[in-house]
Amino acid sequence: MWVLGLMSGTSMDGIDAALLETDGERVTAFGPTLTRPYDEPFRERLRDILGLDDPSADLVRDLTLRHAEAVKALLAGAGQGADLIGFHGHTVLHRPEEGKTLQIGDGALLAEMTGIDVVGDFRSADVAAGGQGAPLVPVYHAALAASLEKPLAVLNIGGVANVTYIGPHGGVLAFDTGPGNALIDDWMLAMTGYPIDENGALAQEGHVDEAAVSEFIEHSWFAEPPPKSLDRDEFALFAKRLVGGMSPADGAATLCALTVAAVARAERHLPRVPRRWLVSGGGRKNPVLMSGLRFGLGVSVEPVEEVGWNGDALEAQAFAYLAARSLAGLPISYPSTTGVKEPMTGGRLFKTG
């Protein structure tokens, strides 16, 4: 069936939407994709509720309506319908060690607005069962990578960075590596008023404070074995102390180095050294991050486009795939991805009418 996936990531840049033909096991066709950026006032409203567990009903409704508009725009442009929607919502709180994760968005309203059944609330069942609730995309990475040489690592650099390791015989291990773009984006907004470091331009002008990087990477979290996941702002105060007082350029360069160092440290947790790293998410467009990864990992590091994947739409496609799996009762999380005790499905179905 054709499933429309929706993703609003921790970078808070907007909504990604993608059509995928799948039965929840095989991916048989890729459809069109679309990105609808958030306006800055709405992005600020999202920032204001990060870490809170009681978002206003108005904000939840506004977020849902924006997703409904994205659905309608994508389908209109595609000239086709969808059988199902996979609706991630937007994560505002993620504390799995406390049994909490919250992705805002009204699945019932989205189904009503679009006339299409919706699968949402993908993470809460896993967390309730003792898992981390993240990352969930690895099962999709594994499906896409079936024919690629292994061992392979797929690194997603969104607000938080996470890795999927796919072993020679198809075994999957996945976990968050540390901050991705979130610390860089927040620094840029505070220092320049602009929400991202476009093409790493500011970081390229700066100098890395190696002492700050060394102190950062010695944090005990990086030594903890997977499974593990992070809230977007887990390291915000720590990083602010490390880079506070630096020039805007030096801070941007140092924060890029923190993300790279966290990925390099994460490699120690992998069963074998990957032959290749494929990078998705906004971070793959930052040449400072990509050159740092190539130097730090010492193997091929390429954007996922090198193997024909769509790095801008990958997570939206993944939640289309996960919605199909949920509908079929197939697992979406595993002991080696979220730490749940046994493979389990997840997601909640919101039917029209």
C-alpha positions in Angstrom: 0.0 0.0 0.0 1.0 3.6 -0.3 1.8 5.2 3.0 2.6 8.8 3.7 5.2 9.4 6.4 5.5 12.6 8.4 8.5 13.7 10.5 9.0 16.8 12.6 12.6 16.5 14.0 14.5 17.8 16.9 16.1 20.4 14.7 12.6 22.1 14.6 13.2 23.2 11.1 9.8 22.0 9.7 7.8 19.0 8.5 9.2 16.4 6.1 6.6 14.3 4.2 7.2 11.3 1.9 5.2 8.7 0.1 6.4 5.1 0.2 4.9 1.9 -1.3 5.5 -0.9 1.2 3.9 -3.9 3.0 5.9 -3.2 6.1 8.7 -5.6 5.1 9.7 -4.8 1.5 9.9 -1.3 0.0 8.5 -1.6 -3.5 8.5 2.1 -4.7 9.5 5.6 -3.5 7.0 8.4 -4.1 7.4 12.2 -4.0 8.6 14.1 -1.0 8.0 17.5 0.4 9.4 19.8 3.1 7.4 22.6 4.7 9.6 24.8 6.9 8.2 26.2 10.2 8.0 30.0 10.5 10.1 31.4 13.2 7.2 32.4 15.5 6.0 28.8 15.5 9.5 27.4 16.0 9.8 29.7 19.0 6.5 28.2 20.4 8.0 24.7 20.1 11.2 25.8 21.8 9.2 27.2 24.7 7.7 23.8 25.6 10.8 21.6 25.2 11.1 19.5 28.4 7.5 20.1 29.5 4.9 17.5 29.7 1.8 19.7 29.5 1.8 21.4 26.1 -1.2 23.7 25.4 -4.1 22.3 23.4 -3.7 25.2 20.9 -0.1 24.3 20.2 -1.0 20.6 19.6 -3.8 21.6 17.3 -1.7 24.1 15.4 1.1 21.5 14.9 -1.5 18.9 13.7 -3.0 21.4 11.3 0.4 22.1 9.8 0.9 18.4 9.3 -2.6 18.1 7.6 -1.6 20.9 5.2 1.6 19.0 4.4 -0.4 15.9 3.6 -2.8 17.7 1.3 0.0 19.5 -0.5 2.1 16.3 -1.1 -0.9 14.4 -2.3 -2.1 17.2 -4.6 1.4 17.4 -6.1 1.6 13.6 -6.4 -1.8 13.3 -8.1 -2.5 10.2 -6.0 -3.9 9.1 -2.7 -2.5 7.4 0.4 -3.8 4.3 2.2 -2.3 5.2 5.6 -0.4 8.0 7.3 2.6 7.5 9.7 2.6 10.5 12.0 5.6 10.9 14.3 4.5 14.2 15.8 7.1 16.4 17.5 9.2 15.2 20.5 9.1 17.7 23.3 10.2 15.5 26.2 12.3 12.3 26.2 13.3 10.8 29.5 13.1 7.1 29.1 14.9 6.5 32.4 11.9 8.0 34.1 9.5 6.1 31.8 8.6 9.3 29.9 8.5 10.3 26.3 6.1 12.7 24.7 5.5 13.4 21.0 2.8 16.0 20.5 0.2 15.8 17.7 -3.4 14.8 17.5 -3.7 11.6 15.5 -7.5 11.6 15.6 -7.6 15.2 14.3 -5.2 14.4 11.5 -7.3 11.4 10.4 -10.4 13.7 10.5 -8.7 16.5 8.5 -7.2 14.2 5.8 -9.8 11.4 5.6 -6.9 8.9 5.9 -6.3 6.4 8.7 -3.3 7.4 10.9 -0.8 5.5 12.9 0.9 7.7 15.6 2.3 7.5 19.1 5.2 5.2 18.0 7.4 5.5 21.0 5.3 5.2 24.2 4.7 1.5 24.1 8.4 0.8 23.9 9.2 3.1 26.8 6.3 1.6 28.9 7.9 -1.8 28.3 11.3 -0.6 29.6 12.9 0.4 26.3 14.5 3.7 25.3 11.8 4.5 22.8 14.5 5.4 20.3 16.0 5.1 17.8 13.1 3.5 15.8 14.4 4.1 12.2 17.0 1.3 12.2 14.6 -1.4 11.0 14.0 0.8 7.9 17.8 1.4 7.4 18.2 -2.4 7.5 15.5 -2.9 4.8 17.1 -0.3 2.5 20.6 -1.6 3.1 19.8 -5.3 2.2 22.1 -5.3 -0.8 24.9 -3.1 0.5 28.3 -4.2 1.7 28.6 -4.7 5.4 29.4 -4.1 8.2 27.8 -0.7 7.5 27.0 2.2 9.7 24.2 4.7 9.0 24.5 7.9 10.9 21.6 10.3 11.2 22.6 13.8 12.3 19.5 15.7 13.3 19.1 17.6 16.5 20.4 14.5 18.2 22.7 12.1 16.3 22.1 8.3 16.2 23.8 5.4 14.5 22.5 2.1 13.0 25.1 -0.6 12.7 24.3 -3.4 10.3 26.5 -6.4 10.7 27.8 -8.8 8.0 24.9 -11.2 8.6 22.2 -8.5 9.0 22.2 -8.1 12.8 21.4 -4.5 13.8 22.6 -2.4 16.8 21.5 1.1 17.2 21.7 4.0 19.7 22.1 7.7 20.1 25.7 8.9 19.8 25.3 12.3 21.4 24.3 15.8 20.2 23.8 16.4 16.5 22.9 19.8 15.3 20.9 21.0 18.3 23.8 22.6 20.2 25.1 24.2 17.0 21.7 25.6 16.0 21.0 27.0 19.5 24.5 28.6 19.5 23.8 30.2 16.1 20.5 31.5 17.2 21.9 33.0 20.4 25.0 34.5 18.8 23.8 35.6 15.3 20.0 35.5 15.4 20.0 32.9 12.6 18.9 29.4 13.4 21.5 27.3 11.5 25.2 27.6 10.4 24.5 27.4 6.7 27.1 25.1 5.0 29.2 25.3 8.2 30.3 28.8 7.1 30.8 30.2 10.6 32.4 27.1 11.9 35.0 27.1 9.1 36.2 30.5 10.3 36.7 29.4 13.9 39.2 27.4 15.9 38.4 24.3 18.0 39.0 24.5 21.7 40.5 21.0 22.1 40.5 21.2 25.9 36.7 21.8 25.8 36.3 18.8 23.5 38.3 16.6 25.8 36.3 17.6 28.8 33.1 17.0 27.0 33.9 13.5 25.7 34.9 12.4 29.2 31.3 12.7 30.3 30.2 9.4 31.7 27.3 9.1 29.3 29.6 8.4 26.4 31.2 5.4 28.2 27.8 3.8 28.9 27.0 0.9 26.6 24.0 0.9 24.4 21.0 0.9 24.3 20.8 4.6 25.1 19.0 7.6 23.9 19.0 11.3 24.6 16.7 14.2 25.0 17.5 17.1 22.6 18.7 19.3 25.4 20.5 16.7 27.5 23.9 18.4 27.1 22.8 22.0 26.7 23.9 23.4 30.0 27.2 21.4 29.9 28.0 22.6 26.4 27.0 26.2 27.3 29.6 26.2 30.1 32.3 24.8 27.8 31.8 27.3 24.9 30.5 30.3 26.9 32.7 33.3 26.3 34.0 32.0 23.0 33.7 34.0 19.8 30.7 33.0 17.6 33.0 31.3 15.1 35.1 29.5 17.7 32.0 28.3 19.5 30.5 27.0 16.3 33.7 25.1 15.4 34.0 23.6 18.9 30.4 22.5 18.9 30.9 20.8 15.6 33.9 19.0 17.1 31.8 17.9 20.0 29.4 16.1 17.7 32.2 14.5 15.7 34.0 13.4 18.9 30.8 11.8 20.2 30.4 9.8 17.0 34.0 8.6 17.1 33.6 7.6 20.7 30.4 5.7 19.8 32.4 3.6 17.4 33.9 1.8 20.4 30.5 0.3 21.1 30.1 -1.3 17.7 30.9 -5.0 17.3 33.2 -4.4 14.3 34.6 -1.4 12.5 32.2 -0.4 9.7 33.6 -0.5 6.2 31.6 2.6 5.4 29.5 5.3 7.1 26.4 6.7 5.3 25.2 10.0 6.7 21.6 11.4 6.7 19.9 14.3 8.3 20.8 18.0 8.1 24.3 17.4 9.4 25.4 15.8 6.1 25.2 19.3 4.6 27.7 20.7 7.0 31.2 20.3 5.4 32.8 20.9 8.8 31.0 18.0 10.3 31.6 15.7 7.3 35.3 16.5 7.1 35.7 16.0 10.8 33.9 12.6 10.6 36.1 11.5 7.7 39.2 12.4 9.7 38.0 11.0 13.0 36.6 7.7 11.6 39.3 7.0 9.0 37.0 5.2 6.6 34.6 6.2 3.8 32.0 8.7 5.1 29.4 9.8 2.5 26.0 11.3 2.4 23.3 8.7 1.9 22.7 10.0 -1.6 25.8 8.1 -2.7 23.7 4.9 -2.5 20.6 6.5 -4.0 18.8 7.3 -0.7 17.0 10.6 -0.1 18.7 12.1 3.0 16.1 14.8 3.4 13.2 12.4 3.4 14.7 9.3 5.0 13.0 9.7 8.4 9.6 10.6 6.9 9.9 7.5 4.8 10.9 5.5 7.8 7.7 6.5 9.7 5.7 5.5 6.6 7.4 2.1 6.8 6.9 1.8 10.5 3.2 2.7 10.2 2.8 -0.2 7.7 4.7 -2.5 10.1 2.5 -1.4 13.0 -0.7 -2.1 11.0 0.6 -5.5 10.2 1.6 -6.2 13.8 5.3 -6.5 13.0 8.0 -5.4 15.4 9.3 -1.9 15.2 11.7 -2.0 18.2 14.2 -4.6 19.3 16.5 -5.4 22.3 19.4 -4.3 20.1 17.9 -0.9 19.1 15.9 0.4 22.1 16.8 -2.2 24.8 13.2 -3.5 25.1 13.2 -7.0 26.4 11.8 -8.6 23.2 10.9 -7.5 19.7 7.6 -5.5 19.9 5.3 -3.6 17.7 4.1 -0.1 18.5 2.1 2.8 17.3 -1.6 3.6 17.8 -4.2 3.5 15.0 -6.5 6.4 14.6 -9.3 5.5 12.1 -11.4 7.9 10.1 -15.1 7.9 10.9 
